[in-house]
């Protein structure tokens, strides 16, 4: 059994987004061919993905040097690390990205 991360990259609903419709059709077919695989879906527009900002970078630097982090730094580092861990724990990726023109 493989773990698959489906990263949805549009704020539009599935009814409005053709790229999401194509991705969903692919996933449905994938599930038929790989019924034991686990598919984890992350909608990056609604998942509260943290920004890489000065607090995060300072927190990372402090971690490497063994210094104590502020509460804000710790919160941001933990949030980014949670997404990183999720990304690293899967075997395959499906990334849906809309083309807006």
N, C-alpha and C positions, 0 to 999 in steps of 0.2 A: 504494500500500500504506500502510495506517495502522497505527500501533502502539496497542495497547489494553492498559491496565493493569487487571487484575482484582484488586481488593483483597478478600480473604476475611477476614471479621470475626467468626469464631466458633472457639472451641477444639474444638468437637464435630466428629466425623468426618462425612464426607459421608452416610453411612448414617443417622446420628442427626439431622442438621440438615436440616429441610425447606427452609429458606431457601437453604442451599447446593445442595440438589437443584434448586430453582427456578433459581438462578443458573447452575448447570451446564447445565440444559436450555436456558436463554437463550443461553449461550456456544456450545453445540453448534449451535443454529439460526443464530446469528450467523456462525459459521465456514462454514456451508453457503452463506449469502448473501454473505459476504465472504471467500472462500477465500485471498486473498493477504495479508490482514491478519495481523499478528503479535500474539499474545496473551501477555502477561507476567503471571504470577500471583504475588502476594505474599500470604502468609498472615501477617497481622500478629501473631498469637499465637505464632508460631514464628520470626519473622524477626529477633528481637533489635532491635526498633525502640528507639533510645536515648531516654531521658527528656530532656526539656528541664529541666535543673537549673541550679544556681548555677555549676558548672564550665563548662557550655555557654554560659550567658549572659555570664560573665566572658570566656571565650574569644572570643565574638563581639565584645564591646566592645574587647578588645585588638586584634583584627584590624582593626577600623575605625580605631583610633588608631595602628596600625603597631607595637604592642608585641609582644614575644615571648610565645608561649603556653607554658604548662607542658605536659608530655607528656600528662597527663590531659585538659587543656583541648583540646589539638590532636586527640586521639583522639576525643573527643566531638563536636567541631565537624565533623571529617571524616566521622564516622558519620552525623550528621544531614544533612550536605550530600550524601552519597551517596543517601539516600532522597529528598531534595528534587530532586536532579538526575534521578533515575529518574522521579519524578512529572512533572517539567517536560518530559521528552523524549518523552512519549507524546501521542497525538492525542485519545484517547477514554478514558473511565473506566467501569468497572463496579464498583460498590461493593456488596458483599453484607454486610448487617447483620442479625443475628438479632433476633427479637422474643422475649424471654423473659418469660413470665408464667405 
